[in-house]
């Protein structure tokens, strides 16, 4: 399992919305979990989807805010 850390989430974003945003682009996206203070994790089963998401999802809007993406090891 591979994970990315997502920050910059606005109060209008819930786990369903975040997961849906990734699942339509990456078939191996397993789940999304939002923590406090506008950040969370998105998990993937496939390493190539994980690596693509790190690049492709940087700055993409989810709700009213743009995502900040980094690797989570």
Rosetta constraint file for C-alpha pairs under 8 A:
AtomPair CA 1 CA 43 HARMONIC 6.79 0.50
AtomPair CA 1 CA 44 HARMONIC 5.84 0.50
AtomPair CA 1 CA 45 HARMONIC 4.90 0.50
AtomPair CA 1 CA 46 HARMONIC 7.18 0.50
AtomPair CA 1 CA 47 HARMONIC 7.87 0.50
AtomPair CA 2 CA 43 HARMONIC 5.63 0.50
AtomPair CA 2 CA 44 HARMONIC 5.10 0.50
AtomPair CA 2 CA 45 HARMONIC 6.25 0.50
AtomPair CA 2 CA 46 HARMONIC 7.16 0.50
AtomPair CA 2 CA 47 HARMONIC 6.45 0.50
AtomPair CA 2 CA 50 HARMONIC 6.38 0.50
AtomPair CA 2 CA 72 HARMONIC 7.85 0.50
AtomPair CA 2 CA 73 HARMONIC 7.95 0.50
AtomPair CA 3 CA 41 HARMONIC 6.46 0.50
AtomPair CA 3 CA 42 HARMONIC 5.58 0.50
AtomPair CA 3 CA 43 HARMONIC 4.34 0.50
AtomPair CA 3 CA 44 HARMONIC 6.08 0.50
AtomPair CA 3 CA 50 HARMONIC 7.00 0.50
AtomPair CA 3 CA 71 HARMONIC 6.83 0.50
AtomPair CA 3 CA 72 HARMONIC 5.48 0.50
AtomPair CA 3 CA 73 HARMONIC 7.24 0.50
AtomPair CA 4 CA 41 HARMONIC 5.64 0.50
AtomPair CA 4 CA 42 HARMONIC 5.44 0.50
AtomPair CA 4 CA 43 HARMONIC 6.58 0.50
AtomPair CA 4 CA 50 HARMONIC 7.29 0.50
AtomPair CA 4 CA 54 HARMONIC 7.17 0.50
AtomPair CA 4 CA 69 HARMONIC 6.76 0.50
AtomPair CA 4 CA 70 HARMONIC 5.78 0.50
AtomPair CA 4 CA 71 HARMONIC 4.68 0.50
AtomPair CA 4 CA 72 HARMONIC 4.87 0.50
AtomPair CA 5 CA 39 HARMONIC 7.37 0.50
AtomPair CA 5 CA 40 HARMONIC 5.91 0.50
AtomPair CA 5 CA 41 HARMONIC 4.72 0.50
AtomPair CA 5 CA 42 HARMONIC 6.71 0.50
AtomPair CA 5 CA 69 HARMONIC 5.86 0.50
AtomPair CA 5 CA 70 HARMONIC 5.23 0.50
AtomPair CA 5 CA 71 HARMONIC 5.93 0.50
AtomPair CA 5 CA 72 HARMONIC 5.54 0.50
AtomPair CA 6 CA 39 HARMONIC 5.46 0.50
AtomPair CA 6 CA 40 HARMONIC 5.20 0.50
AtomPair CA 6 CA 41 HARMONIC 5.72 0.50
AtomPair CA 6 CA 42 HARMONIC 7.28 0.50
AtomPair CA 6 CA 67 HARMONIC 6.47 0.50
AtomPair CA 6 CA 68 HARMONIC 5.69 0.50
AtomPair CA 6 CA 69 HARMONIC 4.86 0.50
AtomPair CA 6 CA 70 HARMONIC 6.65 0.50
AtomPair CA 7 CA 38 HARMONIC 5.92 0.50
AtomPair CA 7 CA 39 HARMONIC 4.15 0.50
AtomPair CA 7 CA 40 HARMONIC 6.47 0.50
AtomPair CA 7 CA 67 HARMONIC 6.07 0.50
AtomPair CA 7 CA 68 HARMONIC 5.10 0.50
AtomPair CA 7 CA 69 HARMONIC 6.62 0.50
AtomPair CA 8 CA 38 HARMONIC 5.68 0.50
AtomPair CA 8 CA 39 HARMONIC 6.34 0.50
AtomPair CA 8 CA 65 HARMONIC 6.47 0.50
AtomPair CA 8 CA 66 HARMONIC 6.43 0.50
AtomPair CA 8 CA 67 HARMONIC 5.39 0.50
AtomPair CA 8 CA 68 HARMONIC 5.87 0.50
AtomPair CA 9 CA 13 HARMONIC 6.38 0.50
AtomPair CA 9 CA 38 HARMONIC 4.39 0.50
AtomPair CA 9 CA 39 HARMONIC 5.84 0.50
AtomPair CA 9 CA 62 HARMONIC 7.37 0.50
AtomPair CA 9 CA 65 HARMONIC 6.11 0.50
AtomPair CA 9 CA 66 HARMONIC 7.40 0.50
AtomPair CA 9 CA 67 HARMONIC 6.59 0.50
AtomPair CA 10 CA 38 HARMONIC 5.93 0.50
AtomPair CA 10 CA 63 HARMONIC 7.16 0.50
AtomPair CA 10 CA 64 HARMONIC 6.69 0.50
AtomPair CA 10 CA 65 HARMONIC 5.76 0.50
AtomPair CA 11 CA 38 HARMONIC 7.08 0.50
AtomPair CA 12 CA 63 HARMONIC 6.25 0.50
AtomPair CA 12 CA 64 HARMONIC 7.38 0.50
AtomPair CA 13 CA 17 HARMONIC 6.19 0.50
AtomPair CA 13 CA 18 HARMONIC 6.73 0.50
AtomPair CA 13 CA 62 HARMONIC 6.95 0.50
AtomPair CA 13 CA 63 HARMONIC 5.98 0.50
AtomPair CA 14 CA 18 HARMONIC 6.32 0.50
AtomPair CA 14 CA 34 HARMONIC 7.17 0.50
AtomPair CA 15 CA 19 HARMONIC 5.96 0.50
AtomPair CA 15 CA 32 HARMONIC 5.71 0.50
AtomPair CA 15 CA 33 HARMONIC 5.77 0.50
AtomPair CA 15 CA 34 HARMONIC 5.97 0.50
AtomPair CA 16 CA 20 HARMONIC 5.99 0.50
AtomPair CA 16 CA 32 HARMONIC 7.56 0.50
AtomPair CA 17 CA 21 HARMONIC 6.19 0.50
AtomPair CA 17 CA 62 HARMONIC 7.70 0.50
AtomPair CA 18 CA 22 HARMONIC 6.70 0.50
AtomPair CA 18 CA 32 HARMONIC 6.37 0.50
AtomPair CA 18 CA 62 HARMONIC 6.94 0.50
AtomPair CA 19 CA 23 HARMONIC 5.94 0.50
AtomPair CA 19 CA 29 HARMONIC 7.61 0.50
AtomPair CA 19 CA 31 HARMONIC 5.92 0.50
AtomPair CA 19 CA 32 HARMONIC 4.99 0.50
AtomPair CA 19 CA 42 HARMONIC 7.23 0.50
AtomPair CA 20 CA 24 HARMONIC 6.18 0.50
AtomPair CA 21 CA 25 HARMONIC 7.23 0.50
AtomPair CA 21 CA 62 HARMONIC 7.35 0.50
AtomPair CA 22 CA 26 HARMONIC 5.91 0.50
AtomPair CA 22 CA 29 HARMONIC 6.49 0.50
AtomPair CA 23 CA 27 HARMONIC 5.77 0.50
AtomPair CA 23 CA 28 HARMONIC 7.42 0.50
AtomPair CA 23 CA 29 HARMONIC 5.36 0.50
AtomPair CA 23 CA 30 HARMONIC 7.82 0.50
AtomPair CA 26 CA 49 HARMONIC 5.89 0.50
AtomPair CA 26 CA 53 HARMONIC 7.87 0.50
AtomPair CA 27 CA 49 HARMONIC 7.85 0.50
AtomPair CA 28 CA 44 HARMONIC 5.31 0.50
AtomPair CA 28 CA 45 HARMONIC 5.10 0.50
AtomPair CA 28 CA 46 HARMONIC 5.65 0.50
AtomPair CA 28 CA 49 HARMONIC 6.74 0.50
AtomPair CA 29 CA 42 HARMONIC 7.34 0.50
AtomPair CA 29 CA 43 HARMONIC 5.90 0.50
AtomPair CA 29 CA 44 HARMONIC 4.34 0.50
AtomPair CA 29 CA 45 HARMONIC 6.48 0.50
AtomPair CA 29 CA 46 HARMONIC 7.94 0.50
AtomPair CA 29 CA 49 HARMONIC 7.73 0.50
AtomPair CA 30 CA 42 HARMONIC 7.61 0.50
AtomPair CA 30 CA 43 HARMONIC 5.45 0.50
AtomPair CA 30 CA 44 HARMONIC 5.23 0.50
AtomPair CA 30 CA 45 HARMONIC 6.52 0.50
AtomPair CA 31 CA 42 HARMONIC 5.81 0.50
AtomPair CA 31 CA 43 HARMONIC 5.38 0.50
AtomPair CA 31 CA 44 HARMONIC 7.37 0.50
AtomPair CA 32 CA 40 HARMONIC 7.29 0.50
AtomPair CA 32 CA 41 HARMONIC 5.67 0.50
AtomPair CA 32 CA 42 HARMONIC 4.36 0.50
AtomPair CA 32 CA 43 HARMONIC 6.36 0.50
AtomPair CA 33 CA 40 HARMONIC 5.42 0.50
AtomPair CA 33 CA 41 HARMONIC 5.28 0.50
AtomPair CA 33 CA 42 HARMONIC 6.48 0.50
AtomPair CA 34 CA 38 HARMONIC 7.29 0.50
AtomPair CA 34 CA 39 HARMONIC 5.91 0.50
AtomPair CA 34 CA 40 HARMONIC 4.09 0.50
AtomPair CA 34 CA 41 HARMONIC 6.50 0.50
AtomPair CA 35 CA 39 HARMONIC 5.54 0.50
AtomPair CA 35 CA 40 HARMONIC 4.97 0.50
AtomPair CA 35 CA 41 HARMONIC 7.98 0.50
AtomPair CA 36 CA 40 HARMONIC 7.78 0.50
AtomPair CA 43 CA 50 HARMONIC 7.92 0.50
AtomPair CA 44 CA 49 HARMONIC 6.96 0.50
AtomPair CA 44 CA 50 HARMONIC 5.97 0.50
AtomPair CA 46 CA 50 HARMONIC 6.40 0.50
AtomPair CA 47 CA 51 HARMONIC 6.18 0.50
AtomPair CA 48 CA 52 HARMONIC 6.10 0.50
AtomPair CA 49 CA 53 HARMONIC 6.02 0.50
AtomPair CA 50 CA 54 HARMONIC 6.40 0.50
AtomPair CA 51 CA 55 HARMONIC 6.92 0.50
AtomPair CA 52 CA 56 HARMONIC 5.85 0.50
AtomPair CA 53 CA 57 HARMONIC 5.25 0.50
AtomPair CA 53 CA 58 HARMONIC 7.79 0.50
AtomPair CA 54 CA 58 HARMONIC 6.60 0.50
AtomPair CA 54 CA 69 HARMONIC 6.09 0.50
AtomPair CA 54 CA 70 HARMONIC 6.41 0.50
AtomPair CA 54 CA 71 HARMONIC 6.90 0.50
AtomPair CA 57 CA 67 HARMONIC 7.18 0.50
AtomPair CA 57 CA 69 HARMONIC 7.02 0.50
AtomPair CA 58 CA 66 HARMONIC 7.93 0.50
AtomPair CA 58 CA 67 HARMONIC 5.93 0.50
AtomPair CA 58 CA 68 HARMONIC 5.63 0.50
AtomPair CA 58 CA 69 HARMONIC 5.43 0.50
AtomPair CA 59 CA 66 HARMONIC 4.88 0.50
AtomPair CA 59 CA 67 HARMONIC 4.82 0.50
AtomPair CA 59 CA 68 HARMONIC 5.97 0.50
AtomPair CA 59 CA 69 HARMONIC 7.84 0.50
AtomPair CA 60 CA 66 HARMONIC 5.26 0.50
AtomPair CA 60 CA 67 HARMONIC 5.54 0.50
AtomPair CA 61 CA 65 HARMONIC 5.40 0.50
AtomPair CA 61 CA 66 HARMONIC 4.11 0.50
AtomPair CA 61 CA 67 HARMONIC 6.03 0.50
AtomPair CA 62 CA 66 HARMONIC 6.14 0.50
AtomPair CA 62 CA 67 HARMONIC 6.79 0.50
